[in-house]
Every structure is written in C-alpha cells, then in structure tokens.
Amino acid sequence: QVKVNAASVPSTLGGGQHGHLGLTTNATTYARIASTPYVRPTAPAPLGPNNVGTAAQISENRRTYNLAVARYHQANHIEKTILNQLQEALDETILMTLLHEDAGTITSSI
C-alpha cells in the first residue's frame, strides 16, 4: 500500500511515469521499472547576494530556485507521510529500535 500511495503522487522525477515510487524503493529495484533513475531532490543552495545579471537572468534564477525548493519540500513531505503511514500500520514493538526516543518518529531505513 505504501508503494501504491507513493506512486500515486504525480512527479516528473524518475521519468515521470511512477510518481514518487522512488522514495520507497532502492535504485536497483526502481531501474527495473523505469529507464530514468529517480533522484531524490536535495536542498538547493541559497541564491544569496551573488544572484546578479540582467533582470531576466535574475528572474530565471529565482524561478529555478523556487522550483527546486518546492520539489525538495514535496519529497520531504511525501516521505514523512509514508513514514507516518508505516508507523500507524506496523506494530509498535517492530518499530521500537527505529524510533527517535524524544520525537517518536522513525529515524532510519525500514
């Protein structure tokens, strides 16, 4: 069910045909179903004061940056939703070694 849910969220990552399934499988498994690897978005570097150029260039830099930030946040949100789904579905004794002691959240691979 977790994989179905991840795949149901539209994404252009990994070729765009399998949503965010790449968040729930390893690269080898994903490569069996998609010719384009799923590359999890990383946090983009801030634009900072070096964002110089023409008005059009600065505007494009901001647009690109904002898109990268949105993709990064979306992947994080989907991953947290998947982990919450797993926490609800699995017996707590199974997850005890994976839970952060204070936060009660999963902190490692399942």
C-alpha positions in Angstrom: 0.0 0.0 0.0 2.9 2.4 0.8 4.3 1.9 -2.7 0.9 2.4 -4.3 0.4 5.7 -2.4 3.9 7.0 -3.3 3.4 6.1 -7.0 0.0 7.9 -6.9 1.6 11.3 -6.2 2.5 12.9 -9.6 6.1 13.7 -10.2 8.4 14.3 -13.1 11.3 12.7 -11.2 12.4 9.3 -12.4 10.9 9.8 -15.9 7.5 10.9 -14.6 5.7 7.7 -15.0 5.8 6.3 -11.5 5.1 9.3 -9.2 7.3 9.2 -6.1 7.7 5.4 -6.1 11.5 6.1 -6.0 11.1 7.2 -2.4 10.0 3.7 -1.4 12.4 1.5 -3.4 16.2 1.3 -3.9 17.8 2.4 -7.1 18.2 -1.2 -8.4 14.6 -2.0 -8.0 13.5 1.3 -9.5 15.7 0.7 -12.5 13.8 -2.5 -13.3 10.6 -0.5 -14.0 11.9 2.9 -15.2 14.7 3.8 -17.6 15.3 7.1 -15.9 16.6 7.0 -12.3 14.6 8.6 -9.5 17.0 11.2 -8.0 15.6 12.5 -4.7 15.7 16.3 -4.6 18.2 17.9 -2.3 18.0 21.3 -0.7 19.2 23.9 -3.1 21.9 26.4 -2.1 20.5 29.8 -1.3 20.6 32.4 -4.1 22.5 34.8 -1.9 24.0 38.2 -2.9 25.7 36.7 -6.0 22.4 36.5 -7.9 23.4 39.0 -10.5 22.8 39.6 -14.2 20.1 41.1 -16.2 16.6 41.3 -14.9 15.6 38.3 -17.0 18.5 36.2 -15.7 17.8 37.1 -12.1 14.1 36.3 -12.6 15.0 32.9 -14.2 17.4 32.2 -11.3 14.7 32.8 -8.8 12.2 30.7 -10.7 14.6 27.8 -10.9 15.5 28.2 -7.2 11.8 28.3 -6.2 11.1 25.2 -8.2 14.0 23.3 -6.6 12.8 24.3 -3.2 9.3 23.2 -3.9 10.4 19.8 -5.2 12.6 19.3 -2.2 9.8 20.2 0.2 7.3 18.0 -1.6 9.7 15.0 -1.5 10.2 15.5 2.2 6.5 15.9 2.9 5.7 12.7 0.9 8.5 10.8 2.7 7.2 11.9 6.1 3.6 10.9 5.1 4.9 7.5 4.1 6.8 7.0 7.4 3.7 8.1 9.3 1.6 5.6 7.4 4.1 2.8 8.3 4.1 3.8 11.9 0.3 3.5 12.0 0.3 0.2 10.2 3.1 -1.7 12.0 3.1 -3.0 15.5 5.0 -0.6 17.8 7.3 -3.4 19.0 8.6 -3.8 15.5 9.4 -0.1 15.3 10.9 0.4 18.7 14.5 0.3 17.6 13.8 2.7 14.7 12.1 5.4 16.7 13.7 8.6 17.9 13.4 8.4 21.7 12.1 12.0 22.2 10.3 12.7 19.0 8.7 9.3 18.5 9.5 9.5 14.7 11.3 6.9 12.5 14.9 8.0 12.1 16.4 5.2 9.9 15.6 3.0 6.9 12.9 0.4 7.2 
